[in-house]
Amino acid sequence: MAKDGNEKGSGKMGINTRLAHSGNNPHDYFGFVNPPVVHASTVLYRNAAAMAGRSQKYTYGTRGTPTTDALAQAIDALEGSAGTIVVPSGLAAVTIPLLAFVSAGDHLLIVDSVYHPTRNFADTILKRLGVEVEYYDPHIGAGIAALIKPNTKVVFTESPASNTFEVQDIPAIAKVAHTAGAIVMMDNTWATPLYFRPLDHGVDISIHAATKYPAGHSDVLLGTVSANESHWEQLYESFCTLGCCAGPDDVYQVLRGLRTMGVRLEHHQRSALAIASWLEGQKGVARVLHPALPSHPDHDLWKRDFCGSSGIFSIVLAGGGQKEQHAFLDALRIFGLGYSWGGYESLAVPVWLGDRVVAKGPYEGPLIRLQIGLEDVDDLKADILGGLAAATA
Ligand SMILES: Cc1ncc(COP(=O)(O)O)c(C=O)c1O
């Protein structure tokens, strides 16, 4: 679906130039800058022979349209992938590639600090289908060799970790996994392909909740899954078999969001770093979990592999429990209390680590995850100070 992309977007040009021009060629549609939003189930064939041979570019709405192709080709240009599927949510971008590649009797290794619904899918549906699921330490690196079995099919990574922001040694893990014949998947939502390109580091399948920074406005759910050459065909065929295509209006909104993602991300990065480093000196904060801070235990690894940081990180309060965590959250006036991230507005959520088997801490107090939006930093700092005062009162 995204194989014959617009070359204009895939060269050596700067990232914002590529974001502005990747995906569609305006001259394919009378020069209109943006592609059409194609609402489609039926595609007509010129004759019975074309129908029998399926010998035309588009055959049915579930298998791709000019709108989904525009987004998929833009993502391919960013990821360096052979093909991209566009699915209805970030969670679907996790479940569909897993369903595409694991079978009954296979062993699946998942990082313990994974996004909770990924774990839930593995622990329920995949286990029911006969997949053996095992969780590993985010710091395992090449040590994953000790966990690999003859039936290990997929090593699932997510870096930095959901909520606790450990950085994984992706190249080391990929090397070991490939030696054993396993596939490496990565949920790369935090960094976006602007700040980390998984396929360049040995990952076979890169996953994004495009709901976050690509969409950018907290009003769309979408996911993308990008594969290297050797895994693209199986991914695409499974996608078609499952029928999990995304709606055209949502796909269009994400393509629209992509055009400004570079400038938005720069702002998120700058504000989040300013607030994270300021928080390190604040009373009531034991630790700030942000891999771009030199104090972060995985900072060197982050610096080696990533070329930027986005807008979410966590803080550890200096002691206390749920009472202090709730007092902090309830005192906030600008930060909303709500799930997801990557939108223009700041959000805060309590972190729960009760599902973890390895990466559980210890932490000095309760954790709170902050998504730093596009508001003014001084206003956000004042809001956080209110939260800290309430937590320490
Ligand atoms: C790391 C990560 N992956 C995937 C998802 C799922 O995205 P969606 O909300 O679009 O299902 C999320 C959502 O919070 C996430 O944080």
The ligand as an ORCA input file, in Angstrom:
! r2SCAN-3c Opt
* xyz 0 1
  C       3.366      4.047     24.350
  C       1.957      3.953     23.863
  N       1.684      3.090     22.877
  C       0.431      2.959     22.409
  C      -0.613      3.704     22.913
  C      -1.999      3.476     22.398
  O      -2.476      4.545     21.636
  P      -4.026      4.795     21.446
  O      -4.457      5.642     22.601
  O      -4.122      5.496     20.136
  O      -4.703      3.468     21.413
  C      -0.369      4.620     23.939
  C      -1.467      5.440     24.502
  O      -1.349      6.074     25.518
  C       0.949      4.746     24.433
  O       1.245      5.578     25.444
*
